[in-house]
Amino acid sequence: MTTFLSPEVKAGLEAARKQSLRKGSRLRVHTGEDIYPLLDFGSNTFAVDADVAPQMRGLVDIYDGGRHLYQALIVTSTEEAGQRVFEFKRNTMAADRPALDFYAEPDRPKGLLTSQ
């Protein structure tokens, strides 16, 4: 029995693997105007397709569909098996309301109407 695979078959298998990872995840990383699908997401790393994503540094936002999950500071990346793996220096959960130590007046206005 032989385990030899032609380069075309290897490339096809790798493309199918990447496609299944892309379809299985709704997670996306936003950097400026650019959006890249995440192939893997861990506690201190995330991975994107090395063929698609450039070298990134600085603040990025991570979304699940349209929901903002995290704001992360990425500092370094490595390339492993066709994936570019980025490491977090800081990964902060995004909040859609003020911090818990923020005191909201009970009789505060619910909205602001402007005159036209």
C-alpha positions as CSV (number, residue, x, y, z in Angstrom):
1,M,0.0,0.0,0.0
2,T,1.3,3.4,-0.9
3,T,0.5,6.8,0.7
4,F,1.8,8.9,-2.2
5,L,-0.6,11.7,-3.2
6,S,0.0,13.8,-6.3
7,P,0.5,17.6,-5.7
8,E,-2.8,18.3,-7.4
9,V,-4.7,16.0,-5.0
10,K,-2.9,17.5,-2.0
11,A,-3.8,21.0,-3.2
12,G,-7.5,20.0,-3.7
13,L,-7.7,18.4,-0.2
14,E,-6.1,21.5,1.4
15,A,-8.6,23.8,-0.5
16,A,-11.5,21.6,0.6
17,R,-10.3,21.7,4.2
18,K,-10.0,25.5,4.2
19,Q,-13.5,25.8,2.6
20,S,-15.0,23.6,5.3
21,L,-13.4,25.7,8.1
22,R,-14.6,28.9,6.5
23,K,-18.2,27.7,6.1
24,G,-18.2,26.2,9.7
25,S,-17.4,29.5,11.4
26,R,-19.3,32.8,11.5
27,L,-16.4,34.6,13.1
28,R,-14.7,37.4,11.2
29,V,-11.9,39.8,12.0
30,H,-12.3,43.4,11.0
31,T,-9.2,45.6,10.5
32,G,-10.1,49.0,9.1
33,E,-12.3,48.4,6.1
34,D,-11.0,44.9,5.5
35,I,-12.9,41.8,6.7
36,Y,-11.3,38.3,6.9
37,P,-13.0,35.0,8.0
38,L,-11.5,33.2,11.0
39,L,-10.5,29.6,10.5
40,D,-9.6,29.0,14.2
41,F,-10.1,31.0,17.4
42,G,-8.5,30.2,20.7
43,S,-8.0,31.8,24.1
44,N,-4.9,33.8,23.0
45,T,-4.7,33.2,19.2
46,F,-6.7,33.2,16.1
47,A,-6.0,32.0,12.6
48,V,-7.0,33.2,9.1
49,D,-6.2,31.9,5.6
50,A,-2.6,32.8,4.8
51,D,-3.4,33.3,1.1
52,V,-6.0,35.9,1.9
53,A,-4.9,37.8,4.9
54,P,-1.9,40.2,5.1
55,Q,0.4,40.7,8.0
56,M,-1.7,42.6,10.5
57,R,-0.7,44.4,13.7
58,G,-2.5,46.6,16.1
59,L,-6.2,46.8,17.1
60,V,-8.7,44.6,15.3
61,D,-12.4,43.8,16.0
62,I,-13.8,40.3,16.1
63,Y,-17.4,39.7,15.1
64,D,-19.8,36.8,15.2
65,G,-22.0,37.7,12.2
66,G,-23.2,41.2,13.1
67,R,-22.4,41.0,16.8
68,H,-19.2,42.6,18.1
69,L,-17.5,40.2,20.4
70,Y,-14.0,41.4,21.1
71,Q,-11.5,44.2,20.5
72,A,-8.0,42.7,20.3
73,L,-4.5,44.0,20.1
74,I,-2.4,41.6,18.0
75,V,1.3,41.7,18.1
76,T,2.8,38.8,16.1
77,S,1.9,36.2,13.6
78,T,3.3,32.9,12.3
79,E,2.4,30.8,9.3
80,E,1.4,27.2,9.9
81,A,-0.2,24.7,7.4
82,G,-1.6,27.5,5.2
83,Q,-2.9,29.5,8.1
84,R,-1.6,32.7,9.5
85,V,-1.8,32.5,13.3
86,F,-2.0,35.8,15.2
87,E,-1.3,36.2,18.9
88,F,-3.2,38.5,21.3
89,K,-1.5,40.9,23.5
90,R,-4.8,42.1,24.8
91,N,-8.3,40.6,24.1
92,T,-11.2,42.6,25.6
93,M,-14.8,41.7,25.4
94,A,-16.9,44.4,23.6
95,A,-19.8,45.9,25.6
96,D,-22.9,47.6,24.3
97,R,-23.7,49.4,27.5
98,P,-21.7,51.4,30.2
99,A,-19.6,49.6,32.7
100,L,-21.3,48.3,35.9
101,D,-19.7,51.0,38.0
102,F,-21.5,53.7,35.9
103,Y,-24.4,55.1,37.8
104,A,-27.5,55.9,35.7
105,E,-29.9,58.4,37.2
106,P,-33.3,56.7,37.6
107,D,-35.1,59.8,36.2
108,R,-32.7,60.4,33.3
109,P,-34.3,61.2,29.9
110,K,-34.8,58.1,27.7
111,G,-33.9,60.0,24.5
112,L,-33.1,63.4,23.2
113,L,-35.3,65.3,20.8
114,T,-33.7,68.1,18.8
115,S,-35.7,71.0,17.4
116,Q,-35.6,71.6,13.7
